[in-house]
């Protein structure tokens, strides 16, 4: 059973920085991607940043240049450094892992961490 354990986040003023970390426990077979999604109040879950096949890094346009994703494959961990935060970055951030198993692609999700950017 794969579980994603997230940490970090919290409350920060506009322009500040926060970080998130996620560790996947359990047996991963062949990881396609690891990354972060977010869901603003009343909004849909959207991709923020992800790393595919250990080499391709994809950022959503709103966070490009401000957020940095990193991965530690040996620890099955992924982190997100968030700088120059804006009020519109507020939301719940979810860790996501896509992994290929015997029955196909599995999508694993963390329970989410709250990020609040407010003065």
C-alpha positions in Angstrom: 0.0 0.0 0.0 1.5 3.3 -1.1 1.0 6.3 1.1 2.1 9.9 0.5 3.2 11.8 3.6 3.2 15.5 3.2 4.7 18.2 5.4 5.2 21.9 5.3 3.0 24.8 4.3 1.2 27.3 6.5 0.5 31.0 6.6 2.7 33.6 5.0 2.5 37.2 3.9 2.6 38.1 0.2 6.1 38.0 -1.1 7.1 35.4 1.4 8.3 31.8 1.0 7.1 28.4 2.0 8.1 24.9 1.2 6.3 21.5 1.0 7.7 18.0 1.1 6.3 14.7 0.3 7.6 11.2 0.9 6.1 8.1 -0.7 6.0 5.0 1.6 5.3 1.5 0.5 6.2 -0.2 -2.8 6.5 1.9 -5.9 7.1 -0.2 -9.0 7.8 2.3 -11.8 7.2 5.9 -11.2 6.1 8.0 -14.1 5.9 11.3 -12.3 5.9 13.0 -9.0 4.5 16.5 -8.3 2.1 18.9 -6.8 -1.4 20.0 -7.5 -3.4 22.7 -5.7 -7.1 23.5 -5.2 -8.2 27.1 -4.4 -11.4 27.7 -2.4 -14.3 27.0 -4.7 -11.9 26.0 -7.5 -10.8 22.8 -9.3 -7.6 20.9 -8.6 -4.9 22.0 -11.0 -1.3 21.0 -11.6 1.4 23.2 -10.1 4.6 21.4 -10.9 5.7 17.9 -11.6 8.7 15.9 -12.7 8.2 13.2 -15.3 10.6 10.4 -16.0 13.1 12.0 -13.6 14.2 14.6 -16.3 11.2 16.6 -17.5 10.1 19.4 -15.2 6.8 21.1 -15.9 5.5 24.2 -14.2 2.1 25.8 -14.6 2.3 29.3 -16.0 1.2 31.1 -12.8 4.1 29.7 -10.8 6.8 29.6 -13.3 9.9 31.5 -12.1 8.6 31.5 -8.5 8.3 27.9 -7.5 11.0 25.2 -7.8 10.3 21.4 -7.6 13.0 18.9 -6.7 13.0 15.1 -6.3 15.1 12.6 -4.4 14.6 9.4 -6.2 16.5 7.4 -3.6 14.0 8.5 -0.9 10.9 8.6 -3.1 10.5 12.2 -2.1 9.5 15.4 -3.8 9.7 18.9 -2.6 8.3 22.3 -3.7 10.0 25.6 -2.8 7.6 28.5 -3.2 9.0 32.0 -3.4 7.4 35.4 -4.0 4.0 34.0 -2.9 0.9 35.8 -3.9 -2.6 35.8 -2.4 -3.8 33.8 -5.4 -1.5 31.0 -4.4 -3.7 30.3 -1.5 -5.2 26.8 -1.5 -4.7 23.2 -0.5 -1.7 21.6 -2.1 -1.7 17.9 -2.8 1.3 15.6 -3.5 0.7 13.3 -6.5 2.6 10.2 -7.7 1.9 8.3 -10.9 3.2 4.8 -10.9 2.8 1.8 -13.2 1.8 -1.4 -11.6 0.6 -4.8 -12.8 -2.9 -3.4 -13.5 -1.8 -0.2 -15.1 -1.2 3.4 -14.0 -1.9 4.2 -10.4 -2.6 7.7 -9.2 -1.7 8.3 -5.5 -2.6 11.4 -3.6 -1.6 13.0 -0.3 -4.3 14.4 2.0 -3.2 17.9 1.2 -1.5 20.8 3.0 -3.0 24.3 3.4 -1.1 27.2 2.0 -2.5 30.7 3.0 -1.0 33.8 1.6 -2.5 36.8 3.4 -1.4 40.1 4.9 
